[in-house]
Amino acid sequence: MSATDPYVVALAPNVHAFVQPDGGWCLNNAGFLGDAGESLLVDTAATERRALLLREAVLAEGLPLPRTIVTTHHHGDHTYGNGVFRPEARIVGHENCRTEQLAAGHQLHLLWPQTDFGRVDILPPSVTYRERLTLYVGDIEVRVIHPGPAHTTGDSIVHLPEQGVVFTGDLVFHGGTPFLPMGSLSGSLRALDLLRSLDAPTVVPGHGRVTDPSAYDTTERYLLWVRELAAEGYAKGATPLETARGAELGEFAAWQESERLVANLHRAYAELTGLPEGSPLDPAAVFGDMAAMNGGVPVACHA
């Protein structure tokens, strides 16, 4: 196995994470759990090929193909592989996730037209919820919780209280820069408090290695820093790009996708102007500024 191959981490009896190094753009994590009678999947992958690897991983652990997929949010790196698990699996997610996924369509194809995504059918949640939902897979209790606008407006946290495991979706990027333009800075801070309250010792981030609750603290420090940086830049009349270019990254310099800072500043500026959390931003401006921060080159999909 090479350093870039996906790998499976046993988190608890019958609970696994599917980790895709190095956690960069389009290299998300998924999870699966269950017993010989039934299994559940948390997210899929960005390409048909990678979703098939996830399918093989589920079967290799002796589990049946999943009857349920819980989608943590609508982004294609977490949902494009849904079709690999149909028709066996129903898809569960927040009601906003369904709306956002249908609106986004084949959005990753537009961002990264050179990427071979394989066959991708847009398959949004067919079972939706508003605040909380509890599922039972064999003896495993699966709590699905909406934190409010955070990474997107349709995020779901998947919490296994008896196993002490939480799948955060993209509320946490372990070793990577958070990404807020489709959600909320203030809401992301509230989501971290919610995650802490679950008191789960094992944390599966949306991207990056399996970790522990210390990831909440480092993410919080970053978000508070972005909020302060935005307030200073906004008061000076500087654009998000000007503010990002003048920033000293400090402890966050080693994180992947540092160009996301300017996208996060776009969201922070929107909140400073009084726009409601989750209000749509101009994607051309956000991704254009990220390309400018990335040396004039569009950000790359690594799937």
C-alpha positions as CSV (number, residue, x, y, z in Angstrom):
1,M,0.0,0.0,0.0
2,S,1.3,3.4,-0.9
3,A,1.1,6.5,1.3
4,T,-1.7,7.8,-0.9
5,D,-3.9,4.7,-0.8
6,P,-7.1,4.8,1.3
7,Y,-7.0,2.8,4.5
8,V,-9.4,1.5,7.1
9,V,-9.2,2.3,10.8
10,A,-11.1,0.2,13.4
11,L,-12.6,2.6,15.8
12,A,-14.7,0.3,18.0
13,P,-16.2,-3.2,17.5
14,N,-18.0,-3.1,14.1
15,V,-17.2,0.6,13.5
16,H,-14.6,1.7,11.0
17,A,-13.3,4.9,9.3
18,F,-12.3,4.9,5.7
19,V,-9.5,7.5,5.5
20,Q,-8.2,9.0,2.2
21,P,-4.7,10.5,2.5
22,D,-3.7,13.2,2.4
23,G,-7.1,14.8,3.1
24,G,-6.7,17.5,0.5
25,W,-9.3,18.8,-2.0
26,C,-11.6,15.9,-2.9
27,L,-9.9,13.4,-0.6
28,N,-12.5,13.0,2.2
29,N,-13.1,10.5,4.9
30,A,-16.1,8.1,5.1
31,G,-17.2,5.6,7.8
32,F,-19.1,2.4,8.1
33,L,-20.6,0.3,10.8
34,G,-22.9,-2.6,11.4
35,D,-23.1,-6.4,11.7
36,A,-23.7,-9.4,9.6
37,G,-27.3,-8.4,9.2
38,E,-27.1,-4.7,8.3
39,S,-24.6,-1.9,7.7
40,L,-24.6,1.9,7.5
41,L,-22.3,4.2,5.6
42,V,-21.3,7.7,6.5
43,D,-20.6,9.6,3.2
44,T,-19.1,8.2,0.0
45,A,-16.3,9.6,-2.1
46,A,-15.6,12.1,-5.0
47,T,-15.2,9.5,-7.8
48,E,-16.7,6.3,-8.8
49,R,-13.3,4.6,-8.5
50,R,-12.8,5.7,-5.0
51,A,-16.4,4.8,-4.0
52,L,-15.8,1.3,-5.4
53,L,-12.7,1.1,-3.1
54,L,-15.0,2.0,-0.2
55,R,-17.5,-0.6,-1.3
56,E,-14.7,-3.2,-1.3
57,A,-13.6,-2.1,2.2
58,V,-17.1,-2.6,3.6
59,L,-17.3,-6.1,2.2
60,A,-13.7,-6.9,3.3
61,E,-14.8,-6.4,6.9
62,G,-17.5,-9.0,6.5
63,L,-20.4,-6.5,6.4
64,P,-23.3,-6.6,3.9
65,L,-23.7,-3.7,1.5
66,P,-25.1,-0.7,3.4
67,R,-28.9,-0.2,3.5
68,T,-28.4,3.4,4.7
69,I,-26.0,6.2,3.7
70,V,-25.9,9.2,6.1
71,T,-24.7,12.2,4.2
72,T,-22.9,14.8,6.3
73,H,-23.3,17.5,3.7
74,H,-24.0,18.0,0.0
75,H,-20.4,18.5,-1.4
76,G,-19.5,16.1,-4.2
77,D,-16.5,14.7,-2.5
78,H,-18.9,13.3,0.1
79,T,-21.8,12.4,-2.2
80,Y,-20.6,11.7,-5.8
81,G,-20.1,8.1,-5.0
82,N,-23.7,7.5,-3.8
83,G,-24.6,5.7,-7.0
84,V,-22.2,2.9,-6.3
85,F,-24.4,1.9,-3.3
86,R,-27.7,2.0,-5.1
87,P,-30.2,0.4,-5.2
88,E,-29.5,-1.2,-1.8
89,A,-29.0,2.0,0.2
90,R,-31.4,4.8,1.1
91,I,-29.8,8.1,1.7
92,V,-30.4,10.1,4.8
93,G,-29.5,13.8,5.4
94,H,-30.6,17.1,6.6
95,E,-33.4,18.8,4.6
96,N,-31.1,21.6,3.5
97,C,-28.6,19.0,2.3
98,R,-31.2,17.7,-0.1
99,T,-32.0,21.2,-1.4
100,E,-28.3,22.1,-1.7
101,Q,-27.3,18.9,-3.5
102,L,-30.0,19.2,-6.1
103,A,-29.0,22.9,-6.6
104,A,-25.3,22.0,-6.9
105,G,-25.8,19.2,-9.4
106,H,-22.5,18.2,-11.0
107,Q,-20.7,21.2,-9.5
108,L,-17.3,19.4,-9.1
109,H,-17.3,18.7,-12.8
110,L,-17.5,22.5,-13.4
111,L,-14.7,23.2,-10.9
112,W,-12.4,20.4,-12.1
113,P,-13.3,19.4,-15.7
114,Q,-10.1,17.4,-16.2
115,T,-10.9,15.0,-13.3
116,D,-12.2,11.6,-14.2
117,F,-15.1,11.3,-11.8
118,G,-16.6,8.2,-13.5
119,R,-20.3,7.8,-13.6
120,V,-21.9,10.2,-11.1
121,D,-25.6,10.3,-10.5
122,I,-26.9,13.1,-8.3
123,L,-28.6,11.2,-5.5
124,P,-29.7,13.5,-2.7
125,P,-31.2,12.3,0.6
126,S,-34.6,10.6,0.2
127,V,-35.1,10.6,4.0
128,T,-34.6,14.0,5.5
129,Y,-34.8,15.5,9.0
130,R,-34.7,19.0,10.6
131,E,-33.0,18.8,14.0
132,R,-32.1,15.3,15.2
133,L,-32.7,11.8,14.0
134,T,-31.8,8.5,15.7
135,L,-31.2,5.3,13.7
136,Y,-30.4,1.8,15.0
137,V,-28.1,-0.5,13.0
138,G,-28.1,-3.8,14.8
139,D,-27.2,-2.9,18.4
140,I,-25.5,0.4,17.4
141,E,-27.4,3.6,18.1
142,V,-26.6,6.3,15.5
143,R,-27.5,9.8,16.4
144,V,-27.7,12.3,13.5
145,I,-27.5,15.9,14.6
146,H,-27.9,19.2,12.7
147,P,-25.6,21.9,14.2
148,G,-27.1,24.8,12.2
149,P,-25.2,26.6,9.5
150,A,-21.5,25.8,9.8
151,H,-19.6,24.2,6.9
152,T,-22.8,24.4,4.9
153,T,-26.4,25.0,5.9
154,G,-27.2,21.3,5.7
155,D,-24.5,19.7,7.8
156,S,-25.0,16.5,9.9
157,I,-22.9,15.2,12.7
158,V,-23.0,11.4,13.2
159,H,-22.6,10.4,16.8
160,L,-22.3,6.9,18.2
161,P,-22.7,7.5,22.0
162,E,-22.0,3.9,23.2
163,Q,-18.9,3.6,21.1
164,G,-17.6,7.1,21.9
165,V,-17.2,8.0,18.2
166,V,-18.2,11.1,16.2
167,F,-18.0,11.6,12.5
168,T,-17.8,15.4,12.1
169,G,-18.1,15.8,8.4
170,D,-16.3,19.0,7.3
171,L,-16.9,20.8,10.6
172,V,-13.3,19.6,11.2
173,F,-10.4,19.3,8.8
174,H,-7.5,17.7,10.7
175,G,-4.3,19.3,9.4
176,G,-6.3,21.1,6.8
177,T,-7.8,24.6,6.6
178,P,-11.5,25.0,7.4
179,F,-13.8,26.1,4.5
180,L,-16.7,28.3,5.4
181,P,-18.0,30.2,2.3
182,M,-21.2,28.0,2.0
183,G,-21.9,28.2,5.7
184,S,-21.1,30.4,8.7
185,L,-18.1,31.4,10.8
186,S,-20.3,32.1,13.8
187,G,-22.2,28.9,13.2
188,S,-18.9,26.9,12.9
189,L,-17.9,28.1,16.4
190,R,-21.2,27.0,17.8
191,A,-20.8,23.7,16.1
192,L,-17.5,23.1,17.9
193,D,-19.3,23.7,21.2
194,L,-21.9,21.1,20.2
195,L,-19.2,18.6,19.2
196,R,-17.5,19.1,22.6
197,S,-20.7,18.5,24.4
198,L,-21.0,15.0,22.8
199,D,-17.8,14.0,24.8
200,A,-16.7,11.5,22.2
201,P,-13.0,10.6,22.6
202,T,-12.7,9.4,19.0
203,V,-13.1,12.0,16.3
204,V,-13.3,11.2,12.6
205,P,-12.9,14.5,10.7
206,G,-14.2,15.2,7.2
207,H,-10.6,15.3,6.0
208,G,-7.3,14.2,7.6
209,R,-6.3,11.5,10.1
210,V,-8.6,10.2,12.8
211,T,-8.0,12.3,15.9
212,D,-9.4,13.3,19.3
213,P,-11.2,16.4,20.7
214,S,-8.1,18.5,20.7
215,A,-8.9,19.1,17.0
216,Y,-11.8,21.2,18.2
217,D,-9.4,23.5,20.0
218,T,-7.1,24.1,17.1
219,T,-10.0,24.6,14.7
220,E,-11.5,27.1,17.2
221,R,-8.2,29.0,17.4
222,Y,-8.2,29.3,13.6
223,L,-11.8,30.5,13.4
224,L,-11.3,33.1,16.1
225,W,-8.2,34.3,14.3
226,V,-10.1,34.6,11.1
227,R,-12.8,36.6,12.8
228,E,-10.3,39.0,14.3
229,L,-8.4,39.3,11.0
230,A,-11.7,40.0,9.2
231,A,-12.7,42.7,11.7
232,E,-9.4,44.5,11.2
233,G,-9.5,44.3,7.4
234,Y,-13.1,45.3,7.2
235,A,-12.5,48.3,9.4
236,K,-9.6,49.4,7.1
237,G,-11.7,49.0,4.0
238,A,-9.4,46.3,2.7
239,T,-10.9,43.5,0.4
240,P,-10.8,39.9,1.6
241,L,-8.0,39.3,-0.8
242,E,-5.9,42.2,0.4
243,T,-6.5,41.1,4.0
244,A,-5.5,37.5,3.3
245,R,-2.4,38.5,1.4
246,G,-1.2,40.6,4.4
247,A,-1.9,37.9,7.0
248,E,0.7,36.0,9.0
249,L,-0.5,32.4,9.2
250,G,1.5,31.5,12.3
251,E,0.6,28.1,13.7
252,F,-1.7,27.5,10.7
253,A,1.0,27.9,8.1
254,A,1.6,24.1,7.9
255,W,-2.1,23.3,7.2
256,Q,-3.1,22.3,3.8
257,E,-5.1,24.5,1.5
258,S,-4.0,27.8,3.1
259,E,-5.6,29.6,0.2
260,R,-9.0,28.9,1.8
261,L,-8.2,31.8,4.1
262,V,-9.5,34.2,1.6
263,A,-12.7,32.2,1.1
264,N,-13.2,32.2,4.9
265,L,-12.7,36.0,4.9
266,H,-15.4,36.4,2.3
267,R,-17.8,34.6,4.7
268,A,-16.6,36.6,7.7
269,Y,-17.0,39.9,5.8
270,A,-20.6,38.9,4.8
271,E,-21.4,38.3,8.5
272,L,-19.8,41.7,9.4
273,T,-22.1,43.4,6.9
274,G,-25.1,41.7,8.6
275,L,-26.0,39.1,6.0
276,P,-27.7,36.1,7.5
277,E,-25.6,33.0,8.2
278,G,-25.4,30.8,5.1
279,S,-26.4,33.5,2.7
280,P,-25.1,32.7,-0.8
281,L,-21.8,34.2,-1.8
282,D,-20.5,34.8,-5.3
283,P,-18.6,31.5,-6.1
284,A,-16.7,33.1,-9.0
285,A,-15.3,35.8,-6.5
286,V,-14.5,33.2,-3.9
287,F,-12.8,30.7,-6.1
288,G,-11.1,33.5,-8.1
289,D,-9.6,34.9,-5.0
290,M,-8.5,31.4,-3.9
291,A,-6.7,31.0,-7.3
292,A,-5.0,34.3,-6.7
293,M,-3.8,33.1,-3.3
294,N,-2.7,29.9,-4.9
295,G,-0.2,31.6,-7.2
296,G,-2.7,32.4,-9.9
297,V,-3.4,28.7,-10.4
298,P,-6.9,27.2,-9.7
299,V,-7.0,24.9,-6.7
300,A,-6.5,21.2,-7.7
301,C,-8.7,18.2,-7.1
302,H,-6.6,15.3,-5.9
303,A,-9.1,12.5,-6.3
